[in-house]
């Protein structure tokens, strides 16, 4: 399973069998952000009837929305 690393036996009793390291945690957070922005950009484009030429603006607006929400 991606994002999980085996811990040593001493940690196993304290933290469980698997642990998520900081890099994998960041990757998961980045994936959540990317998906959120992608979905928001889709709805922004839908609101303007998917007219071509403003895709980057849609994406940037969605990113601004994510940053304000977080």
MARVEXFI-645702 format. One record per residue (C-alpha): residue number from 0; x, y, z; residue in three letters. Coordinates in nm, 3 decimals, always signed. Example, Ala and Ser with C-alpha at 12.3 -4.5 7.8 and 13.67 -1.06 7.14 Angstrom:
BEGIN
+------+---------+---------+---------+------+
| resi |       X |       Y |       Z | resn |
+------+---------+---------+---------+------+
|    0 |  +1.230 |  -0.450 |  +0.780 |  ALA |
|    1 |  +1.367 |  -0.106 |  +0.714 |  SER |
+------+---------+---------+---------+------+
//
This chain:
BEGIN
+------+---------+---------+---------+------+
| resi |       X |       Y |       Z | resn |
+------+---------+---------+---------+------+
|    0 |  +0.000 |  +0.000 |  +0.000 |  UNK |
|    1 |  +0.155 |  +0.333 |  -0.106 |  UNK |
|    2 |  +0.227 |  +0.581 |  +0.167 |  UNK |
|    3 |  +0.280 |  +0.323 |  +0.438 |  UNK |
|    4 |  +0.616 |  +0.214 |  +0.573 |  UNK |
|    5 |  +0.697 |  -0.071 |  +0.808 |  UNK |
|    6 |  +0.808 |  +0.051 |  +1.151 |  UNK |
|    7 |  +1.053 |  -0.125 |  +1.382 |  UNK |
|    8 |  +0.927 |  -0.356 |  +1.658 |  UNK |
|    9 |  +0.968 |  -0.097 |  +1.934 |  UNK |
|   10 |  +0.755 |  +0.158 |  +1.748 |  UNK |
|   11 |  +0.509 |  -0.115 |  +1.650 |  UNK |
|   12 |  +0.372 |  -0.140 |  +2.003 |  UNK |
|   13 |  +0.330 |  +0.237 |  +2.034 |  UNK |
|   14 |  +0.210 |  +0.339 |  +1.688 |  UNK |
|   15 |  +0.064 |  +0.027 |  +1.533 |  UNK |
|   16 |  +0.199 |  -0.190 |  +1.254 |  UNK |
|   17 |  +0.225 |  +0.083 |  +0.990 |  UNK |
|   18 |  +0.325 |  +0.448 |  +0.999 |  UNK |
|   19 |  +0.294 |  +0.722 |  +0.742 |  UNK |
|   20 |  +0.611 |  +0.923 |  +0.697 |  UNK |
|   21 |  +0.605 |  +1.301 |  +0.646 |  UNK |
|   22 |  +0.684 |  +1.287 |  +0.273 |  UNK |
|   23 |  +0.395 |  +1.051 |  +0.205 |  UNK |
|   24 |  +0.167 |  +1.268 |  +0.416 |  UNK |
|   25 |  +0.264 |  +1.569 |  +0.205 |  UNK |
|   26 |  +0.200 |  +1.371 |  -0.116 |  UNK |
|   27 |  -0.149 |  +1.281 |  +0.006 |  UNK |
|   28 |  -0.225 |  +1.642 |  +0.101 |  UNK |
|   29 |  -0.105 |  +1.758 |  -0.242 |  UNK |
|   30 |  -0.327 |  +1.498 |  -0.412 |  UNK |
|   31 |  -0.629 |  +1.618 |  -0.213 |  UNK |
|   32 |  -0.552 |  +1.979 |  -0.310 |  UNK |
|   33 |  -0.509 |  +1.889 |  -0.676 |  UNK |
|   34 |  -0.838 |  +1.699 |  -0.684 |  UNK |
|   35 |  -1.025 |  +1.978 |  -0.505 |  UNK |
|   36 |  -0.889 |  +2.241 |  -0.746 |  UNK |
|   37 |  -0.963 |  +2.021 |  -1.047 |  UNK |
|   38 |  -1.326 |  +1.973 |  -0.948 |  UNK |
|   39 |  -1.370 |  +2.341 |  -0.862 |  UNK |
|   40 |  -1.215 |  +2.444 |  -1.196 |  UNK |
|   41 |  -1.461 |  +2.216 |  -1.376 |  UNK |
|   42 |  -1.758 |  +2.386 |  -1.210 |  UNK |
|   43 |  -1.615 |  +2.729 |  -1.280 |  UNK |
|   44 |  -1.581 |  +2.633 |  -1.649 |  UNK |
|   45 |  -1.932 |  +2.490 |  -1.648 |  UNK |
|   46 |  -2.063 |  +2.820 |  -1.508 |  UNK |
|   47 |  -1.925 |  +2.994 |  -1.820 |  UNK |
|   48 |  -2.053 |  +2.719 |  -2.056 |  UNK |
|   49 |  -1.706 |  +2.570 |  -2.118 |  UNK |
|   50 |  -1.605 |  +2.846 |  -2.357 |  UNK |
|   51 |  -1.247 |  +2.788 |  -2.467 |  UNK |
|   52 |  -0.961 |  +3.017 |  -2.379 |  UNK |
|   53 |  -1.011 |  +3.066 |  -2.006 |  UNK |
|   54 |  -0.895 |  +2.729 |  -1.872 |  UNK |
|   55 |  -0.594 |  +2.874 |  -1.691 |  UNK |
|   56 |  -0.811 |  +3.145 |  -1.536 |  UNK |
|   57 |  -1.054 |  +2.875 |  -1.418 |  UNK |
|   58 |  -0.769 |  +2.680 |  -1.258 |  UNK |
|   59 |  -0.621 |  +2.988 |  -1.090 |  UNK |
|   60 |  -0.961 |  +3.094 |  -0.957 |  UNK |
|   61 |  -1.012 |  +2.744 |  -0.816 |  UNK |
|   62 |  -0.668 |  +2.757 |  -0.651 |  UNK |
|   63 |  -0.755 |  +3.092 |  -0.493 |  UNK |
|   64 |  -1.075 |  +2.939 |  -0.362 |  UNK |
|   65 |  -0.884 |  +2.647 |  -0.213 |  UNK |
|   66 |  -0.636 |  +2.880 |  -0.045 |  UNK |
|   67 |  -0.919 |  +3.086 |  +0.104 |  UNK |
|   68 |  -1.100 |  +2.775 |  +0.224 |  UNK |
|   69 |  -0.792 |  +2.631 |  +0.395 |  UNK |
+------+---------+---------+---------+------+
//
